[in-house]
Structures are given as C-alpha cells and as structure tokens.
Amino acid sequence: MSNTDPRALIAREPMHRRQIIAIAVATALNALDGFDVLSISFAAPGISKEWGIDRAALGLVLSMELIGMGIGALILGAMADRIGRRPTILACLVVMASGMFLASTAQNLTVLSAFRLFTGLGIGGMLAATNAIVAECSNARRRNLSVAIMAGGYPMGAIVGGSIAAFLLGTTGRWQSVFEFGAIITAAFIPLVLWLVPETIAFLLHKRPAGALEKINRTMVRQGRAALSELPPRDEEPRRFSFGEFFAPGIASVTVLLIVAYFAHMMTFYFLVKWIPKIVVDMGFPPASAGGVLVWANVGGASGSIVLSLLTQKIGVRPLVIGAMICGAAAVTMFGQGFTTLASLSIMACIGGFFTNAATAGLYAVIAQSFPASLRAGRHGLVIGVGRAGAALGPITAGLLFAGGSSLALVAFVMACGTLVGGIALAMVRYRENAIA
C-alpha cells in the first residue's frame, strides 16, 4: 500500500477513539455470542424437568446451535466478504434475536431444536464478521492485542449473562426467561451497531460499492484524518479460490492435522460448558446454583485466554496451546472424579475452563500462522466450520454415554480424550514451514 492509501495510515498511526469504540462494540458482540451459545446450557435443567426428556435427547438439543454456527460461519461469514461487515452483523443480530425469542415459545423438543439451529446460523456469521471488523479497525501495533481482547469477550459474556440467567432462574423459576432476556439484549445491539460501527475502510476499498469514496471520507473525517480526493489504485483482483489448494503438496498435512486438532478439542470444550448445569442439578443442587458453577467455568476461561495471550509475548504459541490441551484433558477428567460440593465443583470447573479456553484462543493464532497468505482467508472458514462438527458431537456423545448408564467419571474421561488427541495432532503440525507474515 502507498502512503496515500488510508489502510496504510490506519496501520501505522495511533488509534482514534472511534476505532477503539468500534472494537469495543465488536468485543461486546462476541460477549453476546458467548451468552447466546450457553443460554441453552443454563435453561437445560428446567427444560429436562418440564418435558421429562432423557439425557440422549438433551445432548442433541444442546448441540443444535453449534451445528448452526458451523453452517453460519461458512455461509454468512462469506456474505461478509460480499456485502460488507456491517450489514452482515445487522442481519445476524436479527437472526439471533428472532431465534432467542422463538426458543422461549417452543412447546416441544423438536421445535426448540429447530429454533436453536436457526439462532446458531446468526452466531456463526457474527463470529466471522466481528473478527474482520477488529482486524480492519486496528493499527498494526495493537492488532494482536485487539483480537485477544475480542476473544476474551466470549467468556465474559457467559460470566455476566450467566449471572443474570442464574438470577432469572432463581426468581422466576422459568427456563423461558433466559431466552427472553437473550432476545431483548440481542435486539438492543441493533441500534448500537447502526450508530457506532461504520463499514470498514478496507472492505470499501476492496469492493468499491456505489458511494465508496463518500463513505470512506466520512469515516476518515470522524477519525480526525484528511479526506481523500480520489480512491487509491484498485488492488489486483484476486484469482478465484480453489478448494483443492488446501490439500496441495506441503499444505495437505497441515490442513488435515489442524482440522483434527480443532475438531477433537471442541468436543471436549463444549462437553464441559454445555453439560455442567445438568450434571450439577442431577447432583441435587437447584438450577440457579448450577448456573453459578458454569459462570465459574467461564471465569476460568476468560482468565485462561488473557494469561495465554500474555505468555505468547515470551513463548511460542504452539507449545503453549499443546500444554494447555494436556492440562485441560487432566482437568476435565478430574471434574468427574467424585466432587460433590458446590465449592469443589466450581473450582474444578474454573480450572477446566482456564485450560480449555486458553487452548481455544491460542488455536486461532496457530491457524493464522499455518497457511500462506493466499490461503489465510479461506482456511478460517474451512477449519472452524468443520471443527464445529466436533463442537456439536461433544454434547451429543456425552448424552448418549449418560443415557447408556455410564458414570460421570467415565464420561468425563472419555470426553477429555478429545482435547488430548487435539494436542497430539497439533504437535505434528509443521506450520512454520508454511507461515507467511
């Protein structure tokens, strides 16, 4: 980029408060995703009691929005590259708010599952669009920090939203109140995005829609920068992407191993965060207390992502993630080993959340380093999209094991093996040979 290209100015100059605000809103949107994904976990004990469903069926409904997220990340995420980040975020908010409200009206498991699948479509698209917003609004010096802060929004949303959900469950006794709250808070973000999040300059320069210069100048002036007299030269038109490039010589093993690592780890991660409330309720504790244990798992998760981000300044990210996966497997196994008090369950959930979420946050950085620049945009959708199948399979597998009479200790051990397999697969990735800055 030339010095007259506004992307170069954004990359090298200090960040304006409007850039920081846009990143803060994107972080809040990621926090919203964190609550929306786990809302079904908070509501699950009440649903199971009211409808009398077994654990196998509950495992299926716990996974439906995860399936939707995988589809949404691939389809709606691609839409963000065609129509823009801002309109995609607004569309995803409408989908999410509608899905949350409809879930509160469901009268049976089939209908609830369909509404959770629909909600997941919006969540998956939102994740892809907010990643782009943060990367394109940050300067070069603060980009990694901004992405790390945004990633930390996910468990923070579960902490704050989970605390509210626990309060609602304790005061109303209705599982529907969790989804009603989610619908209201999601809809509230629509005017916030319209007001504070403009389309990114990087997207406008790449796609050049009608009025691009005027939109870019409006953003530039609001950021305290000089307006452009004309658009800079157009980037070279990218060649059409071929799916087969992911499996070309030198890349195929990296692609397969990363998919295995992410898939297997997501099975463990979402077993932990999806099943905690139901497991705790089945021990005889009230749903509000069970929600509190899940909140502690996310306190650990938020801490884990922050600690890993800080450690990457001194230690390579891949060995950190492998270490977090090994420790996470041990912690998830220990969670099932006979702890019967709320305090001990909360501590073990916090430790498990710390390591499994640290590994999840670090995996995104590893993926970014694992492909050449020409494949970097497409690899996110492929690896994350396929990996979400592992996220969906985790709660389903656990539900089937529980329904078959397996003890919590055995289920926790089996599910912990997922992140252990992920660590082994990640150790086999030779990503430095392929990384391009």
C-alpha positions as CSV (number, residue, x, y, z in Angstrom):
1,M,0.0,0.0,0.0
2,S,1.2,3.5,-0.7
3,N,1.4,6.2,1.8
4,T,-1.8,7.8,0.4
5,D,-3.7,4.6,1.0
6,P,-5.9,5.0,4.1
7,R,-5.2,1.5,5.1
8,A,-1.5,2.4,5.5
9,L,-2.5,5.4,7.6
10,I,-4.7,3.2,9.9
11,A,-1.9,0.6,10.1
12,R,0.9,3.0,11.3
13,E,-0.9,5.8,13.1
14,P,-2.2,5.7,16.7
15,M,-5.8,4.5,17.0
16,H,-8.6,7.1,17.1
17,R,-11.3,6.8,19.8
18,R,-13.8,5.9,17.1
19,Q,-11.6,2.9,16.1
20,I,-11.4,1.9,19.8
21,I,-15.2,2.2,20.1
22,A,-15.8,0.0,17.1
23,I,-13.5,-2.7,18.5
24,A,-15.3,-2.4,21.9
25,V,-18.6,-2.9,20.2
26,A,-17.2,-5.9,18.4
27,T,-15.9,-7.3,21.7
28,A,-19.4,-6.8,23.2
29,L,-20.9,-8.6,20.2
30,N,-18.6,-11.5,20.9
31,A,-19.7,-11.4,24.6
32,L,-23.3,-11.6,23.3
33,D,-22.4,-14.7,21.3
34,G,-20.9,-16.2,24.4
35,F,-24.2,-15.8,26.3
36,D,-26.4,-16.8,23.4
37,V,-24.4,-20.0,22.8
38,L,-24.6,-21.0,26.5
39,S,-28.2,-19.9,27.1
40,I,-29.4,-23.4,26.4
41,S,-27.0,-24.7,29.0
42,F,-28.5,-22.5,31.7
43,A,-32.0,-23.4,30.6
44,A,-31.3,-27.2,30.1
45,P,-32.2,-28.4,33.7
46,G,-35.6,-26.7,33.6
47,I,-36.3,-28.0,30.1
48,S,-35.4,-31.5,31.1
49,K,-37.6,-31.4,34.2
50,E,-40.6,-29.8,32.5
51,W,-40.6,-32.0,29.4
52,G,-39.2,-35.2,31.0
53,I,-36.6,-35.7,28.3
54,D,-33.7,-38.1,28.8
55,R,-30.0,-37.2,28.5
56,A,-29.6,-38.5,25.0
57,A,-32.3,-36.2,23.7
58,L,-30.9,-33.3,25.8
59,G,-27.5,-33.8,24.3
60,L,-28.9,-33.4,20.9
61,V,-30.7,-30.1,21.6
62,L,-27.6,-28.8,23.4
63,S,-25.7,-29.2,20.1
64,M,-28.2,-27.7,17.6
65,E,-26.9,-24.1,17.7
66,L,-23.3,-25.5,17.4
67,I,-24.3,-27.1,14.1
68,G,-25.9,-23.9,13.0
69,M,-22.8,-22.0,13.9
70,G,-20.7,-24.2,11.6
71,I,-23.1,-23.5,8.7
72,G,-23.4,-19.8,9.6
73,A,-19.6,-19.4,9.7
74,L,-19.3,-20.8,6.2
75,I,-22.3,-19.2,4.6
76,L,-22.9,-15.9,6.4
77,G,-19.2,-15.4,7.0
78,A,-18.7,-15.5,3.3
79,M,-21.5,-13.0,2.9
80,A,-19.5,-10.5,4.9
81,D,-16.9,-10.5,2.2
82,R,-19.6,-9.8,-0.5
83,I,-22.0,-7.3,1.1
84,G,-19.9,-5.9,3.9
85,R,-19.2,-6.5,7.6
86,R,-21.7,-4.0,9.0
87,P,-24.8,-5.3,7.1
88,T,-23.8,-8.9,7.9
89,I,-23.6,-8.1,11.6
90,L,-27.0,-6.4,11.5
91,A,-28.6,-9.4,9.7
92,C,-27.0,-11.8,12.2
93,L,-28.4,-9.8,15.1
94,V,-31.9,-10.0,13.6
95,V,-31.5,-13.8,13.2
96,M,-30.2,-14.2,16.7
97,A,-32.8,-12.1,18.4
98,S,-35.6,-13.8,16.5
99,G,-34.2,-17.2,17.3
100,M,-33.9,-16.5,21.0
101,F,-37.4,-15.2,21.2
102,L,-38.8,-18.1,19.3
103,A,-36.9,-20.5,21.6
104,S,-38.8,-19.1,24.5
105,T,-42.1,-20.0,22.9
106,A,-41.2,-23.6,22.0
107,Q,-43.6,-26.3,23.3
108,N,-41.6,-29.4,22.4
109,L,-38.0,-30.6,21.8
110,T,-38.2,-30.7,18.0
111,V,-39.4,-27.1,17.7
112,L,-36.8,-25.9,20.3
113,S,-34.1,-27.7,18.4
114,A,-35.1,-26.0,15.1
115,F,-35.1,-22.6,16.7
116,R,-31.6,-23.2,18.3
117,L,-30.3,-24.3,14.9
118,F,-31.6,-21.0,13.4
119,T,-30.0,-19.0,16.2
120,G,-26.7,-20.7,15.6
121,L,-26.7,-19.5,12.0
122,G,-26.6,-15.9,13.2
123,I,-24.0,-16.6,15.9
124,G,-21.6,-18.3,13.3
125,G,-21.9,-15.4,10.9
126,M,-21.4,-12.9,13.7
127,L,-18.1,-14.5,14.7
128,A,-16.7,-14.2,11.2
129,A,-17.8,-10.6,10.8
130,T,-16.6,-9.3,14.1
131,N,-13.1,-10.9,13.5
132,A,-12.9,-8.9,10.3
133,I,-14.1,-5.7,12.0
134,V,-11.4,-5.9,14.7
135,A,-8.6,-6.7,12.3
136,E,-9.5,-3.9,9.9
137,C,-10.1,-1.2,12.6
138,S,-6.9,-1.8,14.5
139,N,-3.5,-0.4,13.7
140,A,-0.6,-2.8,13.2
141,R,0.9,-2.4,16.7
142,R,-2.3,-3.1,18.5
143,R,-3.9,-5.7,16.2
144,N,-2.9,-8.8,18.1
145,L,-4.0,-7.2,21.4
146,S,-7.3,-6.1,19.9
147,V,-8.0,-9.6,18.6
148,A,-7.1,-11.1,22.0
149,I,-9.4,-8.7,23.8
150,M,-12.2,-9.5,21.4
151,A,-11.7,-13.2,22.0
152,G,-11.9,-12.6,25.8
153,G,-15.4,-11.1,25.2
154,Y,-16.8,-14.6,24.7
155,P,-16.3,-16.0,28.2
156,M,-17.0,-12.6,29.7
157,G,-20.5,-12.7,28.1
158,A,-21.0,-16.1,29.6
159,I,-20.0,-14.7,33.0
160,V,-22.2,-11.6,33.0
161,G,-25.0,-13.2,31.1
162,G,-24.8,-16.4,33.2
163,S,-25.0,-14.4,36.4
164,I,-28.1,-12.7,35.1
165,A,-29.5,-16.1,33.9
166,A,-28.9,-17.6,37.4
167,F,-30.8,-14.7,38.9
168,L,-33.7,-15.0,36.5
169,L,-34.0,-18.8,37.1
170,G,-33.9,-18.2,40.8
171,T,-36.5,-15.5,40.8
172,T,-38.9,-16.7,38.1
173,G,-38.4,-20.4,38.1
174,R,-39.0,-20.3,34.3
175,W,-36.3,-21.5,31.8
176,Q,-38.0,-19.4,29.1
177,S,-36.8,-16.2,30.9
178,V,-33.2,-17.0,29.9
179,F,-34.2,-16.8,26.2
180,E,-36.4,-13.8,26.7
181,F,-33.6,-11.9,28.2
182,G,-31.3,-13.0,25.4
183,A,-33.7,-11.8,22.8
184,I,-34.1,-8.4,24.4
185,I,-30.3,-7.8,24.8
186,T,-29.6,-9.0,21.3
187,A,-32.1,-6.7,19.7
188,A,-30.7,-3.8,21.8
189,F,-27.4,-4.1,19.9
190,I,-29.0,-3.3,16.5
191,P,-29.2,0.5,17.1
192,L,-25.8,0.4,18.8
193,V,-24.2,-1.1,15.7
194,L,-26.0,1.4,13.4
195,W,-24.7,4.2,15.5
196,L,-21.1,3.2,16.3
197,V,-19.9,0.7,13.7
198,P,-19.3,2.0,10.2
199,E,-18.4,-0.2,7.3
200,T,-14.6,-0.8,7.3
201,I,-12.4,1.2,5.0
202,A,-10.6,-2.0,4.0
203,F,-13.8,-3.5,2.7
204,L,-14.9,-0.4,0.9
205,L,-11.5,-0.1,-0.9
206,H,-11.6,-3.7,-1.9
207,K,-15.2,-4.0,-3.1
208,R,-15.7,-0.3,-4.3
209,P,-19.5,-0.2,-3.9
210,A,-21.5,2.8,-5.0
211,G,-20.6,5.9,-2.9
212,A,-17.4,4.2,-1.6
213,L,-15.4,7.4,-1.6
214,E,-18.0,9.4,0.3
215,K,-18.4,6.6,2.9
216,I,-14.6,6.3,3.3
217,N,-14.2,10.1,3.7
218,R,-17.0,10.3,6.3
219,T,-15.1,7.7,8.4
220,M,-11.7,9.4,7.8
221,V,-13.0,12.8,8.9
222,R,-14.7,11.3,12.0
223,Q,-11.3,9.7,12.9
224,G,-9.6,13.1,12.6
225,R,-7.9,12.3,9.3
226,A,-7.9,14.2,6.0
227,A,-10.4,13.2,3.4
228,L,-9.3,11.6,0.1
229,S,-9.6,13.5,-3.2
230,E,-9.9,10.2,-5.0
231,L,-9.8,6.5,-4.3
232,P,-6.3,4.9,-4.4
233,P,-5.5,2.4,-7.2
234,R,-7.5,-0.7,-7.0
235,D,-5.9,-3.8,-5.6
236,E,-5.0,-6.5,-8.0
237,E,-8.2,-8.7,-8.5
238,P,-7.6,-11.9,-6.5
239,R,-7.7,-15.1,-8.5
240,R,-10.6,-17.5,-8.0
241,F,-10.0,-19.7,-5.0
242,S,-9.8,-23.4,-5.5
243,F,-10.8,-25.7,-2.6
244,G,-8.1,-28.2,-3.7
245,E,-5.4,-25.7,-2.7
246,F,-5.9,-26.6,0.9
247,F,-4.8,-30.1,0.1
248,A,-1.9,-29.3,-2.3
249,P,1.5,-30.8,-1.5
250,G,3.1,-29.2,1.6
251,I,-0.3,-28.0,2.7
252,A,-2.5,-31.1,2.9
253,S,-1.0,-32.5,6.1
254,V,-1.3,-29.1,7.8
255,T,-4.9,-28.8,6.8
256,V,-5.9,-32.3,8.0
257,L,-4.0,-32.0,11.3
258,L,-5.5,-28.6,12.2
259,I,-9.0,-29.9,11.4
260,V,-8.4,-32.9,13.6
261,A,-6.9,-30.7,16.4
262,Y,-9.8,-28.2,16.4
263,F,-12.5,-30.9,15.9
264,A,-11.2,-33.0,18.8
265,H,-10.6,-30.1,21.2
266,M,-14.1,-28.6,20.5
267,M,-15.6,-32.0,21.5
268,T,-14.1,-31.6,25.0
269,F,-14.6,-27.9,25.3
270,Y,-18.3,-27.9,24.6
271,F,-18.9,-31.1,26.6
272,L,-17.7,-29.1,29.6
273,V,-19.6,-25.8,29.0
274,K,-22.8,-27.5,27.8
275,W,-23.2,-30.2,30.4
276,I,-22.1,-28.6,33.6
277,P,-25.5,-27.2,34.7
278,K,-27.3,-30.5,34.0
279,I,-24.6,-32.5,35.8
280,V,-24.8,-30.2,38.9
281,V,-28.6,-30.3,39.0
282,D,-28.6,-34.1,38.9
283,M,-26.4,-34.0,42.0
284,G,-29.3,-32.3,43.8
285,F,-28.5,-28.6,43.5
286,P,-31.0,-26.0,42.2
287,P,-30.7,-24.7,38.7
288,A,-29.6,-21.3,39.8
289,S,-26.6,-22.8,41.7
290,A,-25.8,-25.0,38.7
291,G,-25.7,-21.9,36.5
292,G,-23.3,-20.4,39.0
293,V,-20.9,-23.3,38.5
294,L,-20.9,-22.7,34.8
295,V,-20.2,-19.0,35.4
296,W,-17.1,-20.1,37.3
297,A,-16.0,-22.2,34.3
298,N,-16.2,-19.1,32.2
299,V,-14.3,-17.0,34.8
300,G,-11.5,-19.6,34.3
301,G,-12.0,-19.4,30.6
302,A,-11.6,-15.6,30.5
303,S,-8.5,-15.8,32.7
304,G,-7.0,-18.5,30.5
305,S,-7.3,-16.5,27.3
306,I,-5.7,-13.5,29.0
307,V,-2.8,-15.5,30.5
308,L,-2.1,-17.3,27.3
309,S,-2.1,-14.0,25.3
310,L,0.4,-12.5,27.7
311,L,2.6,-15.6,27.6
312,T,2.8,-15.5,23.8
313,Q,4.9,-12.4,24.2
314,K,7.7,-14.6,25.6
315,I,6.9,-18.2,24.4
316,G,5.8,-19.6,21.1
317,V,2.0,-20.0,20.8
318,R,2.0,-23.7,19.6
319,P,3.8,-25.2,22.7
320,L,1.6,-23.1,24.9
321,V,-1.6,-24.4,23.3
322,I,-0.3,-28.0,23.4
323,G,0.5,-27.6,27.1
324,A,-3.0,-26.1,27.7
325,M,-4.6,-29.0,25.9
326,I,-2.8,-31.6,28.1
327,C,-3.6,-29.8,31.3
328,G,-7.2,-29.3,30.0
329,A,-7.6,-33.0,29.5
330,A,-6.4,-33.7,33.0
331,A,-8.7,-31.0,34.5
332,V,-11.8,-32.3,32.6
333,T,-11.1,-35.9,33.8
334,M,-10.7,-34.6,37.4
335,F,-14.1,-32.8,37.2
336,G,-15.8,-36.2,37.1
337,Q,-13.9,-37.7,40.0
338,G,-16.4,-37.5,42.8
339,F,-16.6,-33.8,43.7
340,T,-19.9,-33.3,45.4
341,T,-19.9,-29.7,46.9
342,L,-20.7,-26.5,45.0
343,A,-17.3,-25.1,46.0
344,S,-15.3,-28.0,44.8
345,L,-17.3,-28.3,41.6
346,S,-16.8,-24.6,40.9
347,I,-13.1,-24.8,41.5
348,M,-12.7,-27.8,39.1
349,A,-15.0,-26.1,36.5
350,C,-12.9,-23.0,36.8
351,I,-9.6,-24.9,36.3
352,G,-11.1,-26.8,33.3
353,G,-12.4,-23.6,31.8
354,F,-9.0,-22.0,32.2
355,F,-7.0,-24.5,30.2
356,T,-9.6,-25.4,27.6
357,N,-10.5,-21.8,26.7
358,A,-6.8,-20.9,26.7
359,A,-6.2,-23.6,24.2
360,T,-9.2,-22.5,22.1
361,A,-8.0,-18.9,22.0
362,G,-4.5,-20.0,21.1
363,L,-5.7,-22.3,18.3
364,Y,-6.9,-19.3,16.3
365,A,-3.4,-17.8,16.4
366,V,-1.9,-21.1,15.4
367,I,-4.3,-21.4,12.4
368,A,-3.3,-17.9,11.3
369,Q,0.4,-19.0,11.2
370,S,-0.2,-22.3,9.5
371,F,-1.1,-21.2,5.9
372,P,0.4,-18.9,3.4
373,A,-1.3,-15.6,2.9
374,S,-3.0,-16.7,-0.2
375,L,-5.0,-19.3,1.7
376,R,-5.4,-17.4,5.0
377,A,-8.9,-16.1,4.5
378,G,-10.4,-19.3,3.3
379,R,-8.7,-21.6,5.9
380,H,-10.6,-19.9,8.8
381,G,-14.0,-20.9,7.4
382,L,-12.8,-24.5,6.5
383,V,-11.1,-25.4,9.7
384,I,-13.6,-23.6,12.0
385,G,-16.6,-24.8,10.0
386,V,-15.6,-28.4,10.0
387,G,-14.4,-28.1,13.6
388,R,-17.8,-27.0,14.7
389,A,-19.0,-30.5,13.9
390,G,-16.7,-31.6,16.8
391,A,-18.4,-29.0,18.9
392,A,-21.8,-30.4,18.1
393,L,-20.6,-34.0,18.6
394,G,-19.3,-33.4,22.1
395,P,-22.6,-32.8,23.9
396,I,-24.3,-35.5,21.8
397,T,-21.7,-38.1,22.6
398,A,-21.9,-37.3,26.3
399,G,-25.7,-37.5,26.2
400,L,-25.6,-41.0,24.6
401,L,-23.0,-42.2,27.2
402,F,-25.1,-40.9,30.1
403,A,-28.2,-42.4,28.6
404,G,-26.4,-45.7,28.3
405,G,-25.7,-45.8,32.0
406,S,-22.1,-44.5,32.0
407,S,-20.9,-42.8,35.2
408,L,-19.8,-39.2,35.3
409,A,-16.2,-40.3,35.9
410,L,-16.2,-42.4,32.8
411,V,-17.9,-39.8,30.6
412,A,-15.5,-37.1,31.8
413,F,-12.5,-39.3,31.0
414,V,-13.8,-40.2,27.5
415,M,-14.6,-36.7,26.6
416,A,-11.3,-35.4,28.0
417,C,-9.5,-37.6,25.5
418,G,-10.7,-35.3,22.7
419,T,-8.5,-32.4,23.7
420,L,-5.6,-34.8,24.4
421,V,-5.9,-36.1,20.8
422,G,-6.1,-32.5,19.6
423,G,-2.8,-31.7,21.4
424,I,-1.1,-34.7,19.8
425,A,-2.4,-33.6,16.3
426,L,-1.2,-30.1,16.9
427,A,2.2,-31.3,17.9
428,M,2.5,-32.9,14.5
429,V,1.8,-29.7,12.6
430,R,4.8,-28.2,10.9
431,Y,3.3,-24.7,10.5
432,R,6.5,-22.7,10.5
433,E,7.4,-24.0,7.0
434,N,4.2,-22.6,5.7
435,A,3.7,-19.4,7.6
436,I,4.0,-16.1,5.8
437,A,3.6,-12.8,7.7
